[in-house]
């Protein structure tokens, strides 16, 4: 299979590895990007897939909450200019409030909910006509009946809802701010799926040096177990150093307050959306027959 420059570029962006390593990985894995990332990780040349970090859509995360109920809504626009427009901001806040009061659990239900004299979808169409740009109500997440609800929106770009049992409002907001900053994937290490743990064990074994492979099996197991424990702590909320007090973990802060996390949601503007970036210089050169 021919390994193209575009394939190498994508693998570099996702893995952080060098160009030659990426080309070799793609050659070894017949152009399969995901298999190439795993191959690079086994060689110790990539830490993780960075694809999730490549977000390129504009818009806003809007929050509405009342008591133990809260909702975050992502509304997208084509440009950051429109995302800051007062008409767009007013629409976003009204849609979030509608999501909260209507009980909608997904974007499609929200579009049909009543807003003003019509529906959210009709209000969206009117906004499109006013700002001259495509606007979409993309998704929502909600938490209902939380004993202690923490909510936080950072710059309109990242939104978090966290449900606690115990603790107080200050702790709940602090945990929400931590989640916004550190983006944990799970509440605690024990919540990490078994297949993820098995894959990390496989990769750790492949990364082990020849010298370590000569050690007794039980020593190798302890080394791998220690490495996996560290990885699980890094991706789990309770195992991460608390951003408001890095001398303790989030788990320590929760234990001190006799609180526990029941659930959390974190969404960021444009997650999973790829925006086409126009290279006008290259296009002009191509048209002129210079490239």
N, C-alpha and C positions, 0 to 999 in steps of 0.2 A: 504494500500500500504506500502511495506517495505521501510523505510527511511535508505538509505545506507550512509556510511562514505563519499563517493565521493560526494553525494548530499549535505551533510552538509558542506563539504569543499568548494564546489562551491558557496553555499549561503554565507558562511563566507567571501570569497574573494570579492563577489559582494556587500555585504551589510556592512561589517565591524563589524557586530554584533558578540556576543559571541557564543561559540559552543552550549551551552544548549538552548539559545534563538533561534538559527537557527534550531535546532532539533525540538523544540516545534512549530516553525512557519511552518516547512515542514509537521509535523503531522496534524496541524490545517488545512492545505491547500492541503492535499492529494498529497504531493510531488511536487506541482507546484511551480517552482522557482520564476517566476515573481509575482504570487499571494502572495508568502511568503515574498518577498521584500516589497510589498505594505503593508502587514500585520505588518511587523516589523516597517515600517515607521509610521504606525498609532499608534503603541505602543510606539513610540519615541525611538526605539532601533536601527534605521538605518537612516542615513541622506539622502543617495541616492544610486542608483545602481552604483557600481564601475566597472562594467564589461568593460566599454569603456576604462578604464585605463590599462587594461591588454593587452599590446601589446608585441608581442614576435617574430617578424620577423626582419631580418636585411636588410640593403640596404641604399638607399640614396634618398633624395629629390633634384632634379636638377631644376634650374631656368634659364629661358631665357626671356628677355624682350627687347622691342624696342618701345620707345615713350609711347603711352597709351595702348600698347598690352603686355601681359605677360602670361607665362605658367609655371606651376609646374608639374613635372613628378615624380612619385614614381617608382623606380626600385629596386626590391628585390633580395637579395642573401641569401644563406643559412647561412653564417657566417659573423661576423663583419670583420674578416681578409680579406675576398674577397671584402667587401664593401669599404675597404681602399686601395685596389689594384689599381695601376695607370691605368691598362687596363680597369677596371670597371669604374673608375672616368672619364676617357676619353670617354667611351661609354655613360655614363649618360649625360655628357655635350653635346655631339653630338646629342643624342636623344632629349634632351630638345630644342636645337636649331632647329632641324627638326620639332618638334611639333609646334614651333612658326611660322616657315615659311610656313609649309604645310597647316596650318589651321585645322589640325586634332582636333576633339572634344572629342574623346574617345580613349581608348587604342587600340581597334581593328583597327580603322582607322590609328592610328599612326604606328602600326606594318606593315601596307602595304605601308607606305610612303617611298620615296626613301632616301637612306642614302649611300653615296659613290657610289660604282658600283652595289649595290643591294638594298634590302629593309631593314628596321629596324629589321624585324624578321630574316632575313638572317645574319645580323650583330650580333644579339643576339645569334644565334646558333653558330656562329664562336667564340664568347666570351666564351660560355659555354665550348666549346672544349679546349679553351686556359686555363681557370682558373680551370677547372675540377669540377665545381659546377653549380647547377641549378640557372639560372638568369631569372627573369621575369619582363617585362614591365607591371606593374600592373594597373596604372590609371594616368589620367592627369586632371587638371583643368585649365581653361584659362579665362582671362579677355581681352576683346577687346574694343578699343575706349574709354578708361577711360580719363576724362579730366585731372585727376591727379592720377597717379598710384603709389602706394606704394608697394614695394616688399621686402621680408626679408626671409632668410633661416638661421636657427639656427643650427649650427653644422652638417649640412647635414641631420638632423633628422626631423625638423619641417619647413614647408614652408608656407608663407602667401602672398596673393595678396589682396590688398584693393583698391577699386576705390573711389576716393573723388571728390566732386564738390567743388571747392574753396580751400583755404589753399595753402600750398606750398609743395615742395618736402620733406623738413625736417619734416613737420607735417605728411605727408603721410607715411614716413618711421617709424616715431615714433608710429603711430597708428598700423602699421604692426607689429612692435616689441611688442606692447601691446597685440595684438591678439595672437601672438605666445606664450607669457607668460601666459595669463589669459584664453585663450580658451573660449571666449563668444560663446553662441549658436545662438544669434539673434542680429540684429543691435540695436533695441530699444525695450522697454517693450511692446509697442503696436504691435510689430511684433510676439509676442509669441502667439501660437495657443490657441483658446478658450478652447479646450478640456484639454490642459495642465493646464490652470488656474482653470478649474472646478475640476480637479483631486486634485490640490493643496488645493483648498478650502475644499474638502471632507477630505483630510488628516489632515488639520489644525483643523477642527471641531472634528475629532476623537482624536486628541492629547490634546484637551482642558481639563483642570482639572475640577473636579467636582465643585470646588468653582466658577470657571469662568462660568460654565454652569448654575449657579444659577442667573447670572447677566441678566439684560434685553436684549432682542433680538438685539436691536439696538447697545448696547455696545459690544455684541459678534460679530456682523457684523463688527464694527470698528476695533476690535482686529484682526479678521481674515484678513480684508482688509489690515491692516498695515503689517501683516506677509507676505502676498502674494506680496505686493508692494516691500518689501525687497528682497524676492526671485527673483522676475522678474528683479530687478536692478542687482542682483548678476550674472544672466545668460545673461544679455544684455550688449552689448558693451558700449552704451552711459551711462549706469548707474554705470559702474565700476570705481573705483579710477584709475586714469591714472598712469601707472607704471613709467612714466618719471617725474611725479609731482603728488604725492599722495594727495596733498592738494586740488586737483580739480578732477572732474570726466572727463571721455573722452568726455561726452556731453558738459561740460563746455569749454574744450579745443577747441572743434569744433566750439562752438558758438562764442568764442573769435576771432577765425580766420575766421568767417563767412563761415564755410565749413560744408558739410554734407557727410555722408557715403552713397554711392550708393549701394555697395555690397562688400562682402569679401569672400575669400576662405581660409581655413586653413586645411592642411593635415599633418599627421605625419606618419613616417615610421611604417608599421606594424599594423596600426589601424584595428581592427576587425579580425586579424589573430591570431590564437592560435597555439603556437609551443609546440609539445610534449616534456616534460622534462623527460628524462630518469633517474630513480632512480636505479642506478646500484647496490647499496648496498642491496636494497630490493629485486632486481631480483636475486642476488647471494644467498641470504638467502632463497628465495622461491625455487630455484633450489636445494638447499642443504636440503630442507625439514625443515628449521628452522623458517619459517613464514607461 
